[in-house]
Amino acid sequence: MAVRIRMKRMGRKHRPFYRICVIDARKPRDGRAIEEVGHYDPMVRDKSQRVVVNMDRIDHWLSVGAQPSEKVAVLLRKVREG
């Protein structure tokens, strides 16, 4: 099974909110996730609070072969830096 760590869009029109999920790559974007490991809210003014992730679970999924999407990889890099 090809497992990806990617974002699922939530929220409403012009007010996006994303859940960071571990999901089978063949499922649709907003399909059922295996596990939700965080969220990203681009509308929050304080940049340090835009991304909330459970790094223990992210590290677990990366260790068993899950691949992050490009955008999630950028977010994880920023979380690890700061």
N, C-alpha and C positions, 0 to 999 in steps of 0.2 A: 504494500500500500504506500503510495506517494503522499507523505504528510507534509503540509506547509503551515507556517505560522504567518497568518495574514490578517487583514482588517476586514471587518464586517460593518457595513454602513448602517447606522441607526439615526435617530433624530428626525427632524422634519425638513421641509424645504428651506433652503438658505440658512440652516442651523445644523450643520453636520456634527455627528458624534460617532466615533468608531470604537468597536470592541476588538481587541487583539485576541484572535482565536487560533487554536490548533485545529486544523480541518483537513480532510482528505482533498487533495488537489483536484479531483474529478467532480467535486460537489460545486453547486453554484455559489456565487459570492456570499449570499445571505442564507445559505443552507445551514443544516444542523452541524454544529461544531462538536468536536471530540471534547475540547476543554477550552474555557475562556480564561486567559491568563493576564488580562489587563484591559485598559481602555485609553483612548486618545481623544482629547477634546480640543480642537484647534481654535475654538472661540474664547478660551480662557486667556485673560490678559497676562497673567504671570506665567512666563515661559517654562519655569521650573516645575509647574504643576500641571502642565498639559498632558504629560504622559505618566500613567500609573501602571506599573507592571509588577508581577510576581517573578522576580529574577530566579528564584529557586526552581520554579516550574519551567521557565524558559530554558534554563541550563539543562534541566532534565530532558526536555524534548529535543534540544540541540544534540545532546549526547547520544540519543537513540536514533538520530538520523533525520530529524525534521529540518526542512530548509526554510529560512525566513524569506518573505517577499522582499523586493528592493526597498520599498518604503519602510517596512518593519525593520529591516537591517539598519537603515539610517537612524530610526528612532532608538533602537537598542544601543547603537554606538553613542548617541547623545546621552542616554541614561547612564551608561557606564562611565563616560567622561565626567559628568557632573554629579 
